[in-house]
Amino acid sequence: MHPRVQATVKLLRGHEDGIRRVIDLGVGDGSILSEVINALNINAEACGVDINEGLLEAARSRGIRVAKCDLNNCILPHSDGYFDLVLMEEVIEHLVNPDNALREAHRVLRHGGLFVVTTPNLAWWVNRIVLMLGYQPCWTEVSTMFNFGKFNRRINEPLSGHLRLYTLEVSGICLSYMDSW
């Protein structure tokens, strides 16, 4: 099982009875959502949105109800308070407009529902060390074409596409503001 799935399942363990409808924002090929549902052993309606049509087709083949959506600006095609669980794993850091995605997640989540967001931690101890040594932290980029300035990385390695980076403190503050929306 993917380590991210293990962490999500551990977090959700004990809440299975209240999860009947799940949406994964940035569902990709649906593998993470499928693993979470299977590991929790729940019979939930599984939905997902993504911007990549090819990945949506793969998610659809897993039995996930999908919709194409750019989380930067779309209105999710679901009614207010429809979902018991909203997943947004390793997506928020790729968004130009994370506020729209968070507002929409809040809108479609039922009162008392669960919202799981994961993202790399900019304040990770490894990043602190590489910064002290003068290198770019992991998951950051100064170029849209090349991996410049990273410790032990080649310039032509694939880019992460991360646009925004968060720390634990900032993440908690962002999510607490959702209550005021």
C-alpha positions in Angstrom: 0.0 0.0 0.0 1.3 3.5 -0.9 2.6 5.3 2.2 0.3 8.2 1.6 -2.7 5.8 1.5 -1.5 4.3 4.8 -1.4 7.7 6.4 -4.8 8.6 5.1 -6.3 5.3 6.2 -4.8 5.7 9.6 -6.3 9.2 9.9 -9.8 8.0 8.8 -9.9 4.8 10.8 -12.9 4.9 13.1 -14.9 7.2 10.8 -15.8 4.6 8.2 -19.5 4.4 9.2 -20.0 8.1 8.3 -18.4 7.8 4.8 -20.9 7.1 2.1 -19.8 9.6 -0.6 -16.2 10.5 -1.4 -14.7 12.9 -3.9 -11.0 13.1 -4.7 -10.0 16.5 -6.0 -7.1 15.7 -8.4 -8.1 12.1 -8.7 -5.5 11.2 -11.4 -5.9 7.6 -12.4 -8.0 6.9 -9.4 -5.5 4.5 -7.8 -5.2 6.5 -4.5 -9.0 6.8 -4.1 -9.5 3.2 -4.8 -6.8 2.1 -2.4 -8.3 4.3 0.4 -11.9 3.0 -0.1 -10.6 -0.6 -0.3 -8.4 -0.3 2.8 -11.2 1.2 4.8 -13.5 -1.5 3.5 -16.4 0.9 2.8 -19.1 0.8 0.2 -18.9 4.5 -0.8 -20.0 6.4 -3.9 -16.6 7.4 -5.4 -16.2 10.5 -7.4 -13.2 12.4 -8.7 -12.2 15.4 -10.7 -9.1 16.1 -12.6 -7.9 18.2 -15.5 -6.3 15.3 -17.5 -8.7 13.5 -19.7 -6.4 10.4 -20.0 -6.2 10.0 -16.3 -9.9 10.5 -15.9 -10.5 7.6 -18.3 -8.3 5.4 -16.1 -10.2 6.5 -13.0 -13.5 5.8 -14.8 -12.3 2.3 -15.6 -11.9 1.8 -11.8 -15.6 2.5 -11.3 -15.1 6.1 -10.2 -17.6 8.7 -11.4 -15.4 11.4 -12.9 -15.7 15.0 -14.2 -13.1 17.1 -16.0 -12.4 20.2 -13.9 -9.7 22.7 -13.5 -9.6 23.2 -9.7 -8.1 26.7 -10.2 -11.4 28.1 -11.5 -14.2 25.4 -11.8 -17.4 25.0 -9.8 -17.6 21.4 -8.9 -20.6 19.7 -10.5 -22.1 18.6 -7.1 -24.6 20.1 -4.7 -23.7 21.8 -1.5 -22.9 19.4 1.4 -23.0 16.3 -0.8 -19.9 14.5 0.3 -18.9 13.0 3.6 -15.2 12.9 2.7 -13.2 15.2 0.4 -9.6 14.1 -0.5 -7.1 16.4 -2.0 -3.8 14.6 -1.8 -0.6 16.2 -3.3 -2.6 18.7 -5.4 -2.9 22.0 -3.7 0.8 22.8 -4.3 0.2 22.6 -8.1 -2.6 25.2 -8.1 -2.4 28.8 -9.2 -5.6 29.5 -7.3 -5.8 27.2 -4.3 -8.5 29.4 -2.8 -11.0 28.3 -5.4 -10.3 24.6 -4.8 -10.6 25.1 -1.0 -13.8 27.0 -1.3 -15.3 24.4 -3.5 -14.1 21.6 -1.2 -15.8 23.4 1.7 -19.0 23.9 -0.3 -19.5 20.2 -1.3 -18.5 18.8 2.1 -21.3 18.1 4.5 -21.3 19.8 7.8 -19.2 17.6 10.1 -17.6 15.9 7.1 -13.9 15.0 6.7 -11.4 16.9 4.5 -8.0 15.4 4.0 -5.3 17.6 2.4 -1.7 16.4 1.9 1.1 18.5 0.6 4.9 18.5 0.9 6.2 20.3 3.9 8.5 23.1 3.0 9.9 23.2 6.5 11.0 19.5 6.3 14.4 19.1 8.1 16.1 18.1 4.8 14.9 21.3 3.2 16.3 23.3 6.1 19.7 21.7 5.7 19.9 22.2 1.9 18.9 25.8 2.4 21.7 26.3 4.9 24.1 24.9 2.2 22.7 27.3 -0.4 20.6 24.9 -2.5 17.0 25.1 -3.5 14.6 23.1 -1.2 13.1 19.9 -2.5 9.9 20.4 -4.5 10.8 24.0 -5.4 11.7 25.3 -8.8 13.2 28.5 -10.1 12.7 27.6 -13.7 9.8 26.3 -15.8 12.2 24.3 -17.9 15.2 23.1 -15.8 15.9 21.9 -12.3 18.5 24.5 -11.3 20.1 24.9 -7.9 19.2 21.6 -6.3 21.5 19.4 -4.2 22.3 16.1 -6.0 19.9 16.7 -8.9 20.7 16.9 -12.6 19.4 19.9 -14.5 17.3 17.8 -16.9 15.4 15.9 -14.3 11.6 16.3 -14.5 10.1 19.3 -12.8 7.6 18.8 -9.9 5.3 21.6 -11.1 4.8 22.9 -7.6 3.7 26.5 -7.5 3.0 27.0 -3.8 4.6 25.4 -0.8 3.2 25.1 2.7 4.4 24.5 6.2 2.5 22.8 8.9 1.6 26.1 10.6 0.4 27.8 7.3 -1.6 24.7 6.4 -3.5 24.8 9.7 -4.2 28.5 9.4 -5.5 28.1 5.8 -7.9 25.3 6.8 -9.1 27.1 9.9 -10.2 30.1 7.7 -12.4 27.7 5.7 -14.9 27.9 8.5 -15.5 31.5 7.7 -16.5 30.8 4.1 
